Amino acid sequence: MKTADCDILILPGLAGSGEEHWQARWASRLSTGRIVEQDDWHNPDPDAWCGRIVEAVAQASRPVVAIAHSLGVVATVLAAPRFPQGVVRGGILVAFPDVETTPNLPDSVRRFAPVPRDPLPFPALVVASRNDPYCSYERAEDFAYSWGAAMVDAGESGHINVASGHGPWPEGLMRLAGFMKGL
């Protein structure tokens, strides 16, 4: 599948993705990509976030590829059972945050727990770092396997965001291209 053949829904995490974040850059660079906006990026509500994602998927005019980061990953997994069947063709899930066991997370983020472990209804890649402060690699791997997703070891890449040096993140774009070829 080519990016021109699908709607690419970009699903940021807590606080959204500022203009230097790879997700914002991808949204401006990919002709069929768009960020799914949330009403409140700083005080997330699981029902509202999931509802907005389900709505975006339902309104898509082509097959959907989801690209989620951080809390956007959890919201996508929570929303997945409500997606119209067969519309979402794939997902790249980057820097899954362990909202169940990571200490010192805001209560608004903890409300996204528990994270479902049911297989996802679409092929997915989970991209995880070995030194992500919000989730151990082993825990991300455990969730990936329960979701039926392939695991991508991003090495020591922090939370794969601007703070960890991943503004443009060209390696991620290459991973996206390879993933799209297999869809």
Kinemage of the C-alpha trace (Angstrom):
@kinemage 1
@onewidth
@group {chain A} dominant
@subgroup {mainchain}
@vectorlist {calphas} color= white
{ca met a 1} P 0.000 0.000 0.000
{ca lys a 2} L 1.189 3.505 -0.774
{ca thr a 3} L 0.588 6.479 1.493
{ca ala a 4} L -1.511 8.062 -1.261
{ca asp a 5} L -3.871 5.069 -1.074
{ca cys a 6} L -4.823 5.544 2.575
{ca asp a 7} L -5.747 8.051 5.241
{ca ile a 8} L -2.902 8.314 7.720
{ca leu a 9} L -4.242 9.205 11.135
{ca ile a 10} L -1.571 10.578 13.457
{ca leu a 11} L -2.419 10.096 17.121
{ca pro a 12} L -0.265 12.089 19.564
{ca gly a 13} L 0.074 11.526 23.268
{ca leu a 14} L -0.173 13.738 26.324
{ca ala a 15} L 0.310 17.447 25.501
{ca gly a 16} L 0.004 16.728 21.754
{ca ser a 17} L 2.866 16.959 19.296
{ca gly a 18} L 4.486 20.357 18.948
{ca glu a 19} L 5.739 21.542 15.580
{ca glu a 20} L 9.215 20.049 16.145
{ca his a 21} L 7.863 16.574 17.033
{ca trp a 22} L 8.203 13.912 14.354
{ca gln a 23} L 4.429 13.402 14.271
{ca ala a 24} L 3.769 17.057 13.410
{ca arg a 25} L 6.512 16.937 10.788
{ca trp a 26} L 5.050 13.775 9.273
{ca ala a 27} L 1.552 15.296 9.214
{ca ser a 28} L 2.844 18.221 7.163
{ca arg a 29} L 4.978 16.012 4.923
{ca leu a 30} L 2.560 13.158 4.150
{ca ser a 31} L -0.176 14.339 1.783
{ca thr a 32} L -2.797 12.021 3.290
{ca gly a 33} L -1.651 12.431 6.884
{ca arg a 34} L -3.450 14.407 9.540
{ca ile a 35} L -3.309 14.741 13.275
{ca val a 36} L -6.437 13.632 15.088
{ca glu a 37} L -7.042 16.571 17.413
{ca gln a 38} L -8.216 16.127 20.978
{ca asp a 39} L -10.228 18.662 22.996
{ca asp a 40} L -7.772 18.659 25.882
{ca trp a 41} L -4.197 17.536 25.291
{ca his a 42} L -3.143 18.236 28.894
{ca asn a 43} L -5.993 16.605 30.869
{ca pro a 44} L -6.867 13.595 28.750
{ca asp a 45} L -10.138 11.776 29.199
{ca pro a 46} L -10.079 8.172 27.918
{ca asp a 47} L -13.670 8.212 26.667
{ca ala a 48} L -13.229 11.516 24.840
{ca trp a 49} L -9.869 10.555 23.322
{ca cys a 50} L -11.094 7.145 22.165
{ca gly a 51} L -14.316 8.655 20.830
{ca arg a 52} L -12.375 11.156 18.750
{ca ile a 53} L -10.194 8.374 17.292
{ca val a 54} L -13.199 6.169 16.481
{ca glu a 55} L -14.879 9.160 14.839
{ca ala a 56} L -11.801 9.893 12.707
{ca val a 57} L -11.601 6.268 11.568
{ca ala a 58} L -15.323 6.200 10.715
{ca gln a 59} L -15.001 9.415 8.679
{ca ala a 60} L -12.029 8.182 6.651
{ca ser a 61} L -12.639 7.966 2.926
{ca arg a 62} L -9.879 5.404 2.316
{ca pro a 63} L -8.266 2.588 4.304
{ca val a 64} L -6.618 3.899 7.477
{ca val a 65} L -3.086 3.538 8.788
{ca ala a 66} L -2.743 4.748 12.379
{ca ile a 67} L 0.511 6.244 13.647
{ca ala a 68} L 0.338 6.627 17.417
{ca his a 69} L 2.843 7.909 19.971
{ca ser a 70} L 2.852 7.500 23.743
{ca leu a 71} L -0.615 7.942 25.276
{ca gly a 72} L -1.970 7.939 21.719
{ca val a 73} L -0.906 4.276 21.579
{ca val a 74} L -2.991 3.412 24.635
{ca ala a 75} L -5.978 5.370 23.296
{ca thr a 76} L -5.690 3.574 19.949
{ca val a 77} L -5.600 0.147 21.605
{ca leu a 78} L -8.600 1.075 23.781
{ca ala a 79} L -10.518 2.359 20.739
{ca ala a 80} L -9.646 -0.531 18.382
{ca pro a 81} L -12.639 -2.769 19.225
{ca arg a 82} L -14.940 0.078 18.155
{ca phe a 83} L -13.359 0.619 14.722
{ca pro a 84} L -15.538 -0.291 11.737
{ca gln a 85} L -14.359 -3.710 10.599
{ca gly a 86} L -11.583 -3.722 8.003
{ca val a 87} L -11.098 0.056 7.815
{ca val a 88} L -7.857 0.231 9.792
{ca arg a 89} L -5.296 -1.685 7.740
{ca gly a 90} L -2.312 -1.169 10.016
{ca gly a 91} L -0.778 0.721 12.884
{ca ile a 92} L 2.619 1.881 14.048
{ca leu a 93} L 2.597 2.217 17.817
{ca val a 94} L 5.590 4.178 19.107
{ca ala a 95} L 6.793 4.538 22.718
{ca phe a 96} L 3.941 2.788 24.516
{ca pro a 97} L 3.697 4.222 28.044
{ca asp a 98} L 2.991 1.751 30.818
{ca val a 99} L 0.057 3.582 32.408
{ca glu a 100} L -0.437 0.661 34.785
{ca thr a 101} L 2.924 0.533 36.574
{ca thr a 102} L 5.038 3.619 35.769
{ca pro a 103} L 5.377 5.717 38.927
{ca asn a 104} L 4.526 9.433 39.120
{ca leu a 105} L 2.151 9.599 36.163
{ca pro a 106} L -0.694 12.139 36.380
{ca asp a 107} L -4.054 10.741 37.486
{ca ser a 108} L -5.523 11.747 34.115
{ca val a 109} L -3.069 9.364 32.425
{ca arg a 110} L -3.693 6.567 34.915
{ca arg a 111} L -7.381 6.634 33.948
{ca phe a 112} L -6.369 4.932 30.692
{ca ala a 113} L -5.588 1.742 32.666
{ca pro a 114} L -6.047 -1.126 32.400
{ca val a 115} L -4.611 -1.530 28.913
{ca pro a 116} L -6.361 -4.262 26.912
{ca arg a 117} L -4.311 -7.278 25.933
{ca asp a 118} L -6.641 -8.553 23.235
{ca pro a 119} L -5.175 -9.034 19.756
{ca leu a 120} L -5.549 -5.948 17.590
{ca pro a 121} L -7.844 -6.239 14.555
{ca phe a 122} L -5.079 -4.961 12.248
{ca pro a 123} L -1.350 -5.610 11.690
{ca ala a 124} L 0.811 -3.450 13.926
{ca leu a 125} L 4.399 -2.600 14.784
{ca val a 126} L 5.312 -1.631 18.320
{ca val a 127} L 8.447 0.533 18.345
{ca ala a 128} L 10.062 0.570 21.788
{ca ser a 129} L 13.207 2.001 23.279
{ca arg a 130} L 15.419 0.206 25.772
{ca asn a 131} L 15.645 3.303 27.994
{ca asp a 132} L 12.162 4.815 27.731
{ca pro a 133} L 11.408 6.403 31.118
{ca tyr a 134} L 7.710 5.536 30.753
{ca cys a 135} L 7.945 1.840 29.940
{ca ser a 136} L 10.513 -0.919 30.169
{ca tyr a 137} L 11.393 -2.643 26.927
{ca glu a 138} L 10.280 -5.980 28.382
{ca arg a 139} L 6.857 -4.618 29.308
{ca ala a 140} L 6.400 -3.068 25.839
{ca glu a 141} L 7.416 -6.383 24.299
{ca asp a 142} L 4.890 -8.230 26.465
{ca phe a 143} L 2.068 -5.955 25.324
{ca ala a 144} L 3.160 -6.157 21.679
{ca tyr a 145} L 2.978 -9.941 21.733
{ca ser a 146} L -0.440 -9.927 23.386
{ca trp a 147} L -1.693 -7.533 20.690
{ca gly a 148} L -0.255 -9.764 17.939
{ca ala a 149} L 2.078 -6.960 16.885
{ca ala a 150} L 5.639 -7.163 15.614
{ca met a 151} L 8.249 -5.659 17.904
{ca val a 152} L 10.856 -3.129 16.770
{ca asp a 153} L 13.849 -2.524 19.042
{ca ala a 154} L 14.724 1.172 18.788
{ca gly a 155} L 17.813 0.786 20.966
{ca glu a 156} L 18.466 3.475 23.546
{ca ser a 157} L 16.186 6.155 22.127
{ca gly a 158} L 14.433 7.515 25.208
{ca his a 159} L 10.761 8.287 24.670
{ca ile a 160} L 11.289 8.794 20.915
{ca asn a 161} L 10.284 12.433 21.067
{ca val a 162} L 11.893 15.855 20.677
{ca ala a 163} L 13.434 15.674 24.173
{ca ser a 164} L 15.275 12.486 23.192
{ca gly a 165} L 16.537 13.988 19.921
{ca his a 166} L 13.822 12.643 17.629
{ca gly a 167} L 12.531 15.745 15.892
{ca pro a 168} L 12.375 14.590 12.259
{ca trp a 169} L 13.059 10.888 13.052
{ca pro a 170} L 14.042 9.726 9.517
{ca glu a 171} L 14.504 6.129 10.748
{ca gly a 172} L 10.827 6.124 11.635
{ca leu a 173} L 9.869 7.244 8.137
{ca met a 174} L 11.935 4.400 6.694
{ca arg a 175} L 10.179 1.975 9.056
{ca leu a 176} L 6.805 3.398 7.936
{ca ala a 177} L 7.729 2.879 4.267
{ca gly a 178} L 8.702 -0.736 4.891
{ca phe a 179} L 5.527 -1.360 6.908
{ca met a 180} L 3.336 0.164 4.187
{ca lys a 181} L 4.883 -2.121 1.549
{ca gly a 182} L 3.669 -5.121 3.519
{ca leu a 183} L 0.060 -3.953 3.792
